[in-house]
């Protein structure tokens, strides 16, 4: 389990929360302004986890534009973090607390006719 501050825990109970997404694909950084869609599923090969069963997390991201050149996506590591706005400092600058969501490896990248890139990646 990942440790978070008391401010983070307190904000998790607020009805309105402000989040932002950030990460890297290879050595290239991206933010939520680069992503139009994100989903994560964690599936087992059976209804319960058994020795020898398969448990794999799948991350799907849709980038608005090419973050990398074609052919450079496959096998790249994606690190992903979710940040929660926990307050403001004395200069009224926002204070964000980030929680890493994991590391995933790109299995496929498909381009849409609109120029977006659908990336499917799997956890370690």
DRENTIBA-808348 format. One line per field, with one value per residue: residue number from 1; residue in three letters; x, y, z of N, C-alpha, C, O in turn. Coordinates in pm, 1 decimal. Layout:
n = NUM; ...
res = Ala; ...
n.X = X; ...
n.Y = Y; ...
n.Z = Z; ...
ca.X = X; ...
ca.Y = Y; ...
ca.Z = Z; ...
c.X = X; ...
c.Y = Y; ...
c.Z = Z; ...
o.X = X; ...
o.Y = Y; ...
o.Z = Z; ...
***
This chain:
n = 1; 2; 3; 4; 5; 6; 7; 8; 9; 10; 11; 12; 13; 14; 15; 16; 17; 18; 19; 20; 21; 22; 23; 24; 25; 26; 27; 28; 29; 30; 31; 32; 33; 34; 35; 36; 37; 38; 39; 40; 41; 42; 43; 44; 45; 46; 47; 48; 49; 50; 51; 52; 53; 54; 55; 56; 57; 58; 59; 60; 61; 62; 63; 64; 65; 66; 67; 68; 69; 70; 71; 72; 73; 74; 75; 76; 77; 78; 79; 80; 81; 82; 83; 84; 85; 86; 87; 88; 89; 90; 91; 92; 93; 94; 95; 96; 97; 98; 99; 100; 101; 102; 103; 104; 105; 106; 107; 108; 109; 110; 111; 112; 113; 114; 115; 116; 117; 118; 119; 120; 121; 122; 123; 124
res = Unk; Unk; Unk; Unk; Unk; Unk; Unk; Unk; Unk; Unk; Unk; Unk; Unk; Unk; Unk; Unk; Unk; Unk; Unk; Unk; Unk; Unk; Unk; Unk; Unk; Unk; Unk; Unk; Unk; Unk; Unk; Unk; Unk; Unk; Unk; Unk; Unk; Unk; Unk; Unk; Unk; Unk; Unk; Unk; Unk; Unk; Unk; Unk; Unk; Unk; Unk; Unk; Unk; Unk; Unk; Unk; Unk; Unk; Unk; Unk; Unk; Unk; Unk; Unk; Unk; Unk; Unk; Unk; Unk; Unk; Unk; Unk; Unk; Unk; Unk; Unk; Unk; Unk; Unk; Unk; Unk; Unk; Unk; Unk; Unk; Unk; Unk; Unk; Unk; Unk; Unk; Unk; Unk; Unk; Unk; Unk; Unk; Unk; Unk; Unk; Unk; Unk; Unk; Unk; Unk; Unk; Unk; Unk; Unk; Unk; Unk; Unk; Unk; Unk; Unk; Unk; Unk; Unk; Unk; Unk; Unk; Unk; Unk; Unk
n.X = 84.0; 44.8; 176.0; 9.9; -43.9; -208.9; -359.8; -420.0; -580.2; -794.2; -894.0; -987.7; -1238.3; -1390.6; -1664.7; -1620.7; -1343.2; -1015.4; -822.0; -520.9; -347.8; -38.1; 266.2; 515.4; 629.0; 850.5; 1120.4; 980.6; 775.5; 429.2; 107.6; -221.0; -335.9; -252.2; -385.2; -685.6; -843.0; -847.6; -814.4; -817.2; -788.0; -795.6; -750.2; -822.9; -751.0; -939.0; -1219.2; -1113.1; -793.2; -546.6; -269.0; -59.3; -244.5; -339.7; -286.5; -342.4; -285.8; -435.1; -373.3; -521.2; -470.1; -557.1; -402.6; -401.5; -239.8; 53.8; 284.6; 522.5; 727.4; 592.3; 621.5; 793.5; 663.0; 608.3; 682.9; 783.6; 819.3; 557.7; 501.0; 274.4; 95.8; -136.6; -249.7; -364.8; -528.5; -444.8; -452.0; -350.8; -49.6; 133.6; 165.5; -54.5; -27.7; -106.8; -107.5; -8.3; -49.4; 101.7; 29.6; 173.9; 59.9; 154.9; 373.8; 378.1; 390.7; 405.5; 197.6; 60.2; -2.6; -232.2; -338.1; -585.2; -830.2; -859.8; -617.8; -540.0; -383.3; -425.8; -324.0; -233.0; -130.6; 50.3; 74.5; 359.7
n.Y = -117.5; 227.2; 506.0; 800.5; 1151.4; 1305.2; 1522.0; 1443.3; 1216.6; 1338.1; 1503.8; 1310.0; 1248.7; 1462.5; 1597.4; 1717.3; 1688.5; 1760.2; 1632.9; 1535.7; 1391.6; 1239.1; 1134.9; 916.2; 797.5; 582.7; 792.5; 1022.8; 1275.5; 1313.6; 1473.7; 1523.1; 1686.2; 1583.9; 1350.2; 1189.4; 984.5; 730.1; 408.6; 141.9; -198.1; -492.9; -819.4; -1161.2; -1501.4; -1667.2; -1683.5; -1649.1; -1600.5; -1827.9; -2052.1; -2052.3; -1933.0; -1667.6; -1326.7; -1014.1; -672.6; -423.7; -135.7; 128.6; 393.7; 691.9; 899.3; 1239.0; 1327.0; 1214.5; 1107.5; 983.3; 875.4; 676.2; 327.1; 344.0; 298.6; 32.8; -188.7; 8.5; 150.4; 265.0; 495.6; 595.3; 843.9; 966.8; 1273.3; 1461.7; 1756.4; 1908.3; 2142.7; 2487.4; 2677.7; 2931.9; 3129.1; 3111.1; 2913.2; 2604.6; 2294.5; 1978.1; 1630.5; 1336.5; 1003.9; 707.8; 504.8; 283.5; 77.3; 7.7; -183.5; -118.3; -287.3; -263.4; -13.1; 188.1; 386.7; 633.1; 750.5; 1014.2; 1099.2; 1040.9; 834.1; 510.9; 336.7; 29.2; -120.1; -334.8; -450.6; -502.1
n.Z = 0.0; -67.8; 99.0; 204.6; 273.5; 559.7; 472.1; 211.4; 258.4; 390.1; 182.7; 9.1; 99.9; 31.0; -156.0; -400.1; -598.9; -724.3; -973.4; -1145.3; -1418.6; -1487.5; -1646.5; -1795.7; -2110.9; -2218.7; -2229.3; -2256.5; -2136.9; -2038.3; -1991.6; -1844.9; -2035.6; -2273.8; -2304.4; -2391.6; -2306.3; -2054.3; -1914.7; -1677.8; -1613.6; -1415.9; -1441.1; -1370.5; -1467.7; -1374.6; -1145.1; -897.5; -741.3; -809.5; -761.4; -1034.1; -1199.1; -1425.0; -1382.1; -1485.1; -1539.4; -1736.3; -1915.7; -2084.9; -2295.5; -2462.9; -2670.5; -2773.5; -2980.9; -3163.0; -2933.7; -2948.2; -3227.0; -3493.9; -3454.4; -3241.6; -3006.9; -2916.1; -2654.6; -2488.3; -2162.0; -1957.4; -1712.9; -1467.4; -1291.1; -1049.8; -940.8; -663.8; -579.5; -290.4; -150.3; -101.8; -110.3; 81.2; -111.3; -267.1; -456.4; -614.4; -432.1; -497.6; -449.5; -538.3; -647.7; -741.8; -1008.9; -1127.3; -1334.3; -1673.0; -1978.8; -2321.1; -2539.2; -2776.6; -3027.1; -3184.7; -3454.8; -3502.9; -3744.3; -3691.9; -3607.4; -3351.6; -3095.9; -2987.4; -2716.2; -2578.8; -2286.2; -2060.3; -1721.2; -1499.3
ca.X = 0.0; 121.0; 146.2; -27.5; -52.8; -342.0; -431.5; -469.5; -690.0; -904.6; -949.4; -1055.3; -1375.8; -1461.8; -1754.1; -1557.9; -1198.2; -945.5; -713.7; -450.7; -275.2; 92.1; 344.3; 616.8; 632.4; 993.2; 1175.5; 896.6; 672.0; 298.8; 16.5; -360.6; -372.9; -215.0; -463.5; -830.3; -908.9; -763.3; -886.0; -732.3; -858.3; -709.8; -829.9; -767.9; -797.7; -1046.1; -1290.7; -1028.8; -651.9; -489.7; -131.6; -54.9; -341.5; -286.0; -344.1; -275.5; -347.5; -430.7; -389.9; -551.0; -459.5; -575.4; -330.9; -457.5; -143.9; 169.7; 383.4; 644.4; 714.1; 539.3; 722.0; 870.2; 578.2; 607.6; 780.3; 821.5; 759.9; 472.8; 477.1; 154.7; 66.7; -255.6; -224.0; -482.8; -508.9; -468.1; -463.3; -271.2; 56.0; 121.8; 162.9; -173.4; 5.6; -168.1; -23.9; -53.3; 14.9; 95.2; 33.4; 205.5; -38.3; 224.2; 454.5; 315.7; 470.2; 318.9; 179.2; 19.8; -40.8; -309.9; -370.6; -721.3; -837.5; -855.3; -480.1; -512.1; -312.7; -476.8; -215.1; -265.5; -9.3; 26.4; 157.6; 478.0
ca.Y = 0.0; 349.9; 601.0; 935.8; 1243.7; 1325.6; 1613.9; 1361.9; 1134.9; 1430.2; 1548.1; 1196.5; 1247.3; 1577.3; 1564.0; 1767.6; 1670.1; 1798.1; 1539.2; 1549.7; 1272.0; 1265.6; 1014.0; 910.4; 682.8; 587.8; 909.9; 1136.2; 1306.5; 1358.8; 1516.3; 1499.1; 1762.0; 1502.1; 1227.3; 1209.9; 874.6; 635.6; 306.8; 36.6; -316.0; -595.9; -940.8; -1294.2; -1601.1; -1738.2; -1594.4; -1629.2; -1613.1; -1957.4; -2073.3; -2086.2; -1857.3; -1546.2; -1203.0; -910.3; -540.8; -365.3; 8.7; 180.8; 539.1; 750.5; 1025.9; 1328.4; 1332.8; 1126.7; 1144.1; 927.3; 841.6; 541.7; 222.2; 361.8; 272.8; -105.9; -227.5; 120.7; 153.7; 378.2; 517.6; 677.5; 894.9; 1048.6; 1375.7; 1521.4; 1891.1; 1899.1; 2275.4; 2594.8; 2724.9; 3071.8; 3214.9; 3069.9; 2814.7; 2476.6; 2187.5; 1850.0; 1510.6; 1233.8; 862.0; 630.8; 402.4; 163.5; 73.8; -77.3; -193.9; -106.0; -406.3; -220.9; 126.5; 198.4; 523.6; 652.9; 838.7; 1151.9; 1130.6; 1003.4; 707.1; 424.1; 254.2; -74.1; -159.3; -435.8; -427.5; -587.7
ca.Z = 0.0; -79.6; 206.7; 166.0; 386.6; 619.5; 383.0; 99.5; 310.4; 415.8; 53.5; -54.6; 146.4; -25.2; -267.2; -522.7; -595.1; -846.3; -1002.8; -1272.9; -1459.5; -1548.2; -1664.0; -1900.4; -2199.9; -2246.3; -2159.8; -2293.6; -2037.8; -2085.1; -1885.6; -1879.1; -2155.0; -2389.8; -2301.3; -2398.8; -2237.0; -1981.9; -1837.8; -1621.3; -1565.1; -1359.5; -1459.6; -1343.2; -1562.6; -1307.7; -1053.6; -780.7; -772.2; -775.6; -805.6; -1176.0; -1278.1; -1484.7; -1331.2; -1563.4; -1544.4; -1870.0; -1920.9; -2218.1; -2304.5; -2594.8; -2682.0; -2874.5; -3091.4; -3144.7; -2832.5; -3006.9; -3368.0; -3519.1; -3440.2; -3118.3; -2890.3; -2868.7; -2552.7; -2401.6; -2029.1; -1922.2; -1570.5; -1457.5; -1157.1; -1029.9; -838.8; -603.5; -525.3; -145.5; -92.3; -161.4; -20.7; 124.8; -230.0; -341.1; -558.7; -579.7; -377.0; -551.0; -395.9; -642.4; -613.0; -862.3; -1043.2; -1172.4; -1455.8; -1773.5; -2101.0; -2438.4; -2620.6; -2910.7; -3049.5; -3308.0; -3490.9; -3551.6; -3860.7; -3641.9; -3569.6; -3213.2; -3081.1; -2881.9; -2665.0; -2480.5; -2215.0; -1957.4; -1603.0; -1481.8
c.X = 88.7; 79.4; 114.1; -41.2; -195.1; -425.9; -495.1; -591.0; -813.5; -973.1; -1024.0; -1202.5; -1456.7; -1550.4; -1696.3; -1406.7; -1139.6; -824.6; -642.9; -366.7; -141.5; 167.2; 452.5; 591.3; 772.8; 1051.5; 1095.1; 785.0; 541.1; 214.7; -126.0; -406.3; -337.1; -305.5; -612.0; -905.0; -808.6; -852.8; -786.8; -821.3; -755.6; -790.8; -751.7; -821.2; -911.8; -1116.2; -1213.7; -884.0; -602.1; -344.9; -135.5; -156.8; -276.1; -360.5; -271.3; -355.7; -329.4; -461.6; -417.1; -551.0; -488.4; -510.3; -391.2; -369.8; -33.4; 261.8; 521.3; 621.9; 656.2; 652.7; 803.3; 790.8; 601.6; 721.2; 822.4; 749.7; 676.5; 463.3; 364.6; 132.8; -62.0; -224.4; -355.8; -446.3; -545.3; -479.6; -378.8; -167.2; 36.3; 119.2; 41.2; -142.6; -55.0; -65.3; -85.5; 21.6; -7.9; 103.7; 65.6; 103.0; 26.5; 308.2; 394.4; 405.2; 376.9; 318.9; 136.5; -16.5; -111.5; -347.1; -513.1; -717.9; -831.6; -715.1; -445.8; -444.6; -372.3; -365.7; -270.9; -135.9; -46.2; 122.6; 272.6; 438.0
c.Y = 124.0; 447.3; 738.8; 1019.6; 1248.1; 1422.1; 1537.7; 1280.7; 1221.0; 1471.7; 1435.0; 1188.3; 1367.1; 1533.0; 1609.5; 1757.2; 1713.2; 1707.2; 1582.1; 1424.5; 1313.3; 1134.8; 1029.5; 787.9; 682.3; 701.4; 1037.0; 1155.5; 1343.9; 1397.8; 1489.1; 1579.9; 1687.1; 1380.8; 1260.2; 1099.7; 783.4; 535.6; 201.2; -76.9; -415.0; -724.0; -1065.1; -1390.2; -1684.3; -1641.1; -1569.2; -1651.2; -1748.0; -1962.2; -2117.7; -2011.3; -1728.6; -1426.0; -1089.0; -781.0; -482.2; -217.0; 48.1; 332.1; 581.2; 887.8; 1108.6; 1337.0; 1231.0; 1183.5; 1099.0; 906.9; 701.7; 440.3; 232.3; 325.8; 134.2; -133.7; -115.0; 110.1; 280.1; 382.8; 618.5; 717.9; 976.1; 1145.5; 1435.7; 1658.1; 1887.1; 2035.4; 2375.9; 2638.8; 2873.6; 3170.7; 3187.6; 2980.2; 2680.3; 2375.8; 2055.4; 1737.7; 1397.6; 1093.7; 786.1; 520.0; 277.0; 185.7; -30.2; -79.1; -201.4; -236.7; -372.1; -73.1; 132.4; 343.7; 529.4; 744.4; 985.4; 1191.2; 1100.7; 866.3; 631.9; 327.8; 155.8; -121.6; -253.0; -414.9; -528.2; -722.6
c.Z = 0.0; 30.0; 149.0; 292.4; 442.6; 535.9; 266.7; 144.3; 334.0; 285.5; -17.7; -12.4; 97.2; -141.5; -400.7; -505.3; -729.0; -862.1; -1130.6; -1294.2; -1518.5; -1561.2; -1767.7; -1985.7; -2258.1; -2165.1; -2189.3; -2191.0; -2106.8; -1964.4; -1930.9; -2000.5; -2283.9; -2407.2; -2305.9; -2324.7; -2169.9; -1909.9; -1792.0; -1574.3; -1513.9; -1359.8; -1422.5; -1448.1; -1504.2; -1214.0; -925.8; -821.0; -721.0; -820.1; -951.6; -1260.6; -1329.1; -1428.2; -1401.3; -1559.9; -1683.1; -1860.1; -2065.0; -2209.5; -2447.3; -2593.1; -2795.0; -2998.4; -3065.0; -3038.2; -2881.3; -3156.0; -3382.0; -3510.6; -3312.9; -2993.4; -2830.2; -2769.5; -2458.9; -2267.1; -2013.7; -1770.4; -1560.4; -1312.6; -1160.2; -917.3; -793.3; -549.0; -377.1; -78.4; -168.7; -60.3; 11.8; 8.6; -318.4; -460.9; -518.3; -527.5; -421.4; -480.4; -495.5; -584.3; -741.5; -884.7; -1098.2; -1296.0; -1548.5; -1897.0; -2221.0; -2517.1; -2762.0; -2910.9; -3184.9; -3330.1; -3543.7; -3673.3; -3819.6; -3595.6; -3424.9; -3209.6; -2962.0; -2841.6; -2563.6; -2419.0; -2101.3; -1841.2; -1595.7; -1426.9
o.X = 195.4; -39.9; 181.1; -49.0; -289.3; -547.9; -609.1; -692.7; -925.0; -1096.0; -1114.3; -1283.0; -1577.7; -1514.9; -1720.9; -1349.8; -1204.9; -736.1; -698.2; -321.1; -133.3; 135.2; 478.2; 538.5; 809.4; 1033.4; 1136.6; 709.3; 540.6; 245.0; -149.0; -506.6; -385.8; -303.4; -659.2; -1019.5; -698.7; -954.6; -686.3; -919.1; -642.7; -889.2; -630.2; -924.2; -974.3; -1075.0; -1246.1; -856.0; -614.4; -303.1; -207.9; -155.8; -170.4; -483.6; -151.8; -477.8; -220.9; -563.3; -345.6; -621.7; -448.5; -555.5; -427.6; -420.7; -28.0; 311.3; 622.1; 509.7; 669.8; 764.9; 875.4; 847.2; 613.3; 838.2; 890.3; 634.7; 719.4; 422.4; 360.1; 149.1; -92.7; -178.1; -446.8; -345.3; -661.1; -513.8; -340.3; -192.1; -64.8; 75.9; 34.5; -221.4; -54.7; 49.0; -199.7; 141.5; -121.3; 174.1; -7.2; 64.3; -40.0; 313.4; 363.8; 485.6; 282.0; 423.4; 171.7; -55.5; -58.0; -383.1; -556.3; -616.3; -801.9; -694.6; -335.5; -448.1; -370.4; -319.2; -346.4; -42.3; -159.0; 235.3; 281.2; 523.7
o.Y = 124.7; 468.9; 787.2; 966.8; 1200.0; 1407.8; 1564.2; 1277.1; 1180.5; 1474.5; 1461.6; 1126.9; 1373.2; 1441.9; 1546.4; 1810.0; 1704.1; 1704.0; 1655.1; 1360.9; 1412.1; 1036.3; 1137.9; 687.2; 769.9; 705.9; 1146.6; 1062.8; 1397.9; 1361.1; 1438.6; 1544.7; 1722.4; 1315.8; 1347.8; 1119.8; 761.4; 572.8; 174.6; -54.3; -420.2; -736.0; -1072.4; -1364.2; -1762.8; -1525.4; -1476.0; -1713.5; -1778.2; -1885.1; -2210.8; -2024.8; -1687.6; -1423.8; -1069.0; -781.1; -490.0; -177.2; 6.7; 391.5; 513.3; 979.5; 1054.8; 1352.6; 1169.5; 1295.4; 1166.1; 919.8; 618.8; 466.0; 138.6; 323.0; 119.8; -106.4; -140.5; 66.6; 388.8; 285.5; 715.6; 636.5; 1044.3; 1104.9; 1457.6; 1673.7; 1865.4; 2042.6; 2353.6; 2637.8; 2933.2; 3284.6; 3235.5; 2972.1; 2645.6; 2372.6; 2024.2; 1748.5; 1367.0; 1068.2; 798.2; 450.2; 174.7; 294.4; -142.0; 11.9; -279.9; -289.0; -442.4; -16.4; 87.7; 415.0; 442.4; 807.7; 1071.7; 1303.5; 1131.1; 791.7; 681.7; 247.5; 193.3; -159.0; -251.5; -368.6; -623.6; -808.3
o.Z = 61.3; 51.6; 57.7; 403.3; 379.5; 528.4; 228.5; 75.0; 301.1; 278.1; -96.9; -82.4; 118.9; -216.3; -503.5; -409.8; -833.0; -776.6; -1212.8; -1199.2; -1591.5; -1494.7; -1820.0; -1938.3; -2336.4; -2043.4; -2151.6; -2162.2; -2217.4; -1850.8; -2040.8; -2062.6; -2391.3; -2511.7; -2233.4; -2284.2; -2220.9; -1851.5; -1858.1; -1503.1; -1562.7; -1286.9; -1441.0; -1510.4; -1575.5; -1204.9; -852.2; -923.4; -602.3; -906.5; -986.8; -1382.9; -1281.0; -1426.7; -1379.5; -1575.7; -1740.8; -1803.2; -2156.2; -2128.1; -2541.9; -2524.7; -2899.6; -3109.3; -2958.6; -3051.6; -2859.4; -3204.8; -3292.1; -3554.4; -3278.6; -2884.0; -2708.5; -2796.6; -2359.4; -2259.7; -2052.2; -1707.0; -1635.9; -1221.6; -1258.0; -810.7; -873.3; -480.4; -341.4; 39.6; -283.4; 60.2; -25.4; 26.1; -431.6; -555.1; -400.1; -573.2; -387.6; -454.6; -532.2; -486.6; -840.0; -791.1; -1114.2; -1353.5; -1507.2; -1917.8; -2223.1; -2555.8; -2856.7; -2808.8; -3286.3; -3236.4; -3619.2; -3702.0; -3902.2; -3549.5; -3379.5; -3307.5; -2849.5; -2922.5; -2473.9; -2489.8; -2052.0; -1858.7; -1673.1; -1405.4
***
